[in-house]
Amino acid sequence: MITRRTFMGAAAGTGLLVLADGVLVPGSAAAAPSDRRWSRDRSANGWRIDLAAMGTHRIQGTTAKVALHTAAAAVLLHVARRWHYEIAPLDTGEGGGVTGHTTSRVIGADFESNHLSGTAIALHPTAYPLGGSEPLWPHQEAVVRDILADCEGTVTWGADLTPVKASHFHINAGPGSRALAKVATRLDTSRHSEFRTQTAGSVADPATLARLAKSRRVQRIRTR
């Protein structure tokens, strides 16, 4: 998987940063967030940490499987499916693969606790770690914004949070949310064929005026 980090890796070893025009300037590595233990019975987005609510799901088009909360799975699997087809494969072993539900309560930021409730997913987390300075390429970010538009404001992207984590996505609607249930039903490939046949090159074009307008509307929604 070619990312900005792999492209600029040689300079990183010299303590230099590469600007967009290729100029090398002195720099330093991003400060690593401090790890701590999450002790609450709910994750940061308000979902109860309940092992009985988890299910294991295969990401369509891949051999990768991920554990997620059953009420959040359809939406987060849609995010993962489009990432796999349009940004980089999730089942090659590169970039850290996929992380969904986890029982480890050690977190670097509050939003990482959402993995405990199965309402978060991290895609290539070692390529785009917490607090990392590695952004997506502009065309990749456009795809992610379009994916978020599909989710109609029910998903928050870690690149919009502090500290940043470009690999991270979590449900920002609360448990029992009607909006989330509506979006989940629409994106559930077991119910609808619109996304079941999705392959590279057959998804909606994020550069169309209608898709860009929808993406901008979603970006204006304030999420937690």
N, C-alpha and C positions, 0 to 999 in steps of 0.2 A: 504494500500500500504506500503510494507516494504522497507524503504530506509535506507541509512547509518545513517540518523538523528534519525529515530525511534529506530534503533539498539543501538545507542550510547546515547540516550536521558537521561538516568539516570546519566551518567557522566557529561553531560552538566550542570545539575543543581548544580554541585559541583565546577564549574569553572575549570574542568579538560578536557583535550583533550585525545581521545583514538587514539593511533597509530595503524598501521596495525597489529602489533603483540600483541595488547591488552594492551600495557603499558599505564598507565595513567600519564600525565604530565601536569603541570600548563598551562593554556591557557586563551584566551579571545575571546569574540564574534567578528565576522567580523564587521568592521566599516560599517555602513549603508551609502549608497550613498546619496548625497544631492539632494533633490527634487527641481525642477525648472519648469518654464512654457515654453513650446515650442510655439514660436510666428510666425514661418514661414508658408507659404502656401504650402510648400512641406515637406515631411518627410525626414529623414536623408539619405535615399537611393535614393532620387530624384523623388519620386512619388508625384503627386499632391494630396492634401487632398480634396477629392470630394465625398460627400455623395451619389451622383447619381450613382457613379461607384460601390457601394457596393451591395452585394447580400447575402442572408442568406442560408447557406448550412448545410445539415446534414452530420456528419462524419459517413461514412459507417461502419456498424457493431455496432453502438452505438445509443443511443437516444439523444446524444448531438448535438446541432446546433451551428453554429458559423458564424458571419458576416465577409466577406472578399471581397477584390477587385475582380471583376469578372475575370480579367486577371491573377490574382495570385492564385485563389482558387484551381484549380486542383492540383497544385504542393504542396501547403500547406496542403490541405486535404490528400494528399498521406502521408505526414510526420505524420499527426495526426493519420491516419488509422493504419500505421505500429506501431506507438508508442502504440496505444490502444491494438493491438494484441500481441505485442512482449515485451513491457516494463510494462505497467500497464493500467487498464481500465480508460477511460476518463469520464464515465457517472455514477460513483458511488458517486460522491460528495466529494471524497477524494482529497487532494492535490491541491484544488482550481480549479479543472476541466479544462476548456479551456477558453482562452481569445483571441479574434481576433480583429476586428475593435473596436475602442473605440473613444469617443468624448472628453475624458478628456485629456487636454493638459499638465497635471502635469506629469513629467517624472523624472526618477532618472539617466538616461543615454541617450545620443543622440539616440541610436538605438531603444529605446522604442518608439520614435516618429513614427516609422514605423507602429505602430498599428493605428495611425490616418489616414493613407492612406490605411488601410486594407491589407497591405503587410507583416504583421507579425502575428505570432501565438505563444501563450505561453501555454504549456502543463504541468499541475500541478504546476502553478506558486507559490503557497504558500509553496509547498514542496521544490521547487528549486528557491528561490527568488533572486532578484538582489543583487549581492555582497555576496551571501550566500557561506558558505564553504562546502555545501553538493554536492558532485559529484555523478555521477551515478556509479553503480557497473561496473567493467571491462567488463563483458559480455553485459551489457546494452549499454555501450559506443561503443562497437563493432557493435551493432545493429544500433545505431545512425549514425556511420560512413558509414555503408552500405546504410542507408536511404539517406544520403547526396550523396553517389555515384549514387543512382537512379536519383537524381536531377541534376547530371552532372555539379556541380559548380554554380548552380543558387540560392542556399540557403546557408546562413551563420548560424552557430550554436552559440548560446550565450555562450557556454562553451569555445569558442575560442576567446571571446572578453574580454575587460577590461572596467568596472568591469564585472565579469563573471555572467551569468544567464543561467544555464543549461536547464531551461524550455523554452528558447526563440529560435525561428527560424524566419528569415526574408529573403525576396527576395533581392538578391544583384544585379540582372540584372536590368537595367533601363527600364522605360516604353517604349513599342514598340520594346523590344529586340526580335530578331528572335530566339535566343537560348532559351529564356524562352518560347516563343510560341511553339517551337518544343517539349520541354520537357513537357509542359502542355498538348499538344495534345496526347503525348504518355502515360501520366499518368492519363488522363481523363477517369474515369470508365464508363462514359456515351457513350464513343466512342469505348472502348476496353474492352474485357472480361478478359484480363490477370490479372488485379488487382481487377475486380469486384467480383470474387469468392474467393478472398484472405481471409483466416482464420488463426487462430493460428496454426503453424506447417506446413503451406503450402507455406510459403514465401521462397525466395531465401536464401540459407545458407550463412551467411556472412563470414564463416570461409573457404570457398573454395578459392583456389589459385587465380582464376580469379576475384572473388569478392574482395579479399584483395588487389589485384593489382589495381583494379579500384578505390577502396577506397583511396589508397595511392596517386593515380594520382589526385584525387579531392582535397585531403588535401593540395597538393602542389599549387593549384590554389589560388592566392592571392585575397581575397575578401575584400570589404569595410564594 
